[in-house]
Structures are given as structure tokens and as C-alpha cells.
Amino acid sequence: MHHGDRPEHAHRPGDIIPPPTAFARTYRIRDITVVELTGEIDLGAAPFVVPHLDAAAAWPRVVLDLGPLEFIDCYGLSLLLRGRRRITDRGGEVRMACARPQTRRLLTLTGLDAVFHPVHTLADALEP
């Protein structure tokens, strides 16, 4: 986050940000929705992550923050792809923050670095 930026709640009627879980939390900074993923994202985490990705699809600018993420498997990557597709199908934009070398390597090996174009920090992802 930028100095002085604080997470916000939804501002438009009907916008719902799911409550935080052990694996995901969603918040707003300026006009950007941030979905922060934490821990290990796999099949078991899906029920806790999908509501956040689905809710993010209602907003035009979304950042997937993988900074706190410790592990993600192919199923977790498929969740991110599904979320990205839902956002972009509605005309939205998705950015990704990811500094962990293991996760960046997985994105590269799967070719998803060319899809998500990850940057190293959340601050970088929040830049216009």
C-alpha cells in the first residue's frame, strides 16, 4: 500500500466484500480491489478463495496480491485463471503482485507469467 492509503469497504449499493478467511481477504484501495491470498492455495482452500475472486469480478480494477502466499498448486492456479477470465470478460483489468521466487518460477514454467505479468510488490501493482 502507498503511505496513507488504507483499505476501504465497498462503496456502491449491492457491492459485497466477503469476510476474510484463513486463505483470502478482499479490500479496496482507491478505485482498486485487492484480493490478498495467504498460506497454501489448493483444492482444500478453494471454498475459502472462490468467494473473494467471484466478488472481485464486480469491480473493474483488481490486484491479486500473492505476497503472503506460501504455496499454490495447479488447482490454485486454475482458480486464479478462472477469476481473471470473469474479470476481463466484464471489461476489467487484473494485475498481480508476486515476489516469492518459487511462485514466480511456477508462473514462468506454466506460461502464466505471460498472462498475469506479475510485478514484485503490491505498491507496483497499484500504480496507474
VEXSE-238713 format. One record per residue (C-alpha): residue in three letters; y, z, x. Coordinates in steps of 0.5 Angstrom, whole numbers, plus 500, padded with zeros to 3 digits. Layout:
% residues N
alaYZX...
***
This chain:
% residues 128
met500500500his507499502his511505504gly514508497asp509504493arg505508488pro499506483glu501505476his498505470ala497499465his504497462arg502492457pro499494450gly492493450asp491493457ile486498459ile484500466pro477503467pro477510469pro475511477thr468511479ala464513485phe464506487ala470503484arg477504482thr483500479tyr490501479arg497497479ile502496485arg508492483asp505486479ile498486483thr492489480val488492486val480493485glu478498490leu471498492thr467504495gly461506498glu455502497ile455496492asp448493490leu444493484gly445500482ala452500483ala453494478pro454498472phe460502475val463496478val463491473pro468494468his473494474leu472487475asp472485468ala478489466ala482485473ala481479469ala486480464trp491480470pro494474474arg494477481val488481483val486484490leu479486492asp480492497leu474492501gly477497506pro473503503leu466499502glu461502507phe455496505ile455490500asp448486499cys448479496tyr448482489gly454486490leu457479493ser455476486leu459481482leu465479486leu464472485arg463473478gly469477478arg473472482arg471466477arg473470471ile480471474thr481464477asp478461470arg484464467gly489461472gly489468476glu489469484val485473487arg486476494met481480499ala482486504cys477487508ala477490515arg470492516pro466488521gln459488518thr462486511arg467480514arg460478518leu456478512leu462474508thr462469514leu454468514thr454467507gly460462507leu464467502asp470468507ala472460506val472462498phe476469499his480468505pro480476507val485479510his485485514thr489490510leu491492503ala498491505asp497484508ala493482501leu499485497glu504480501pro507475497
***
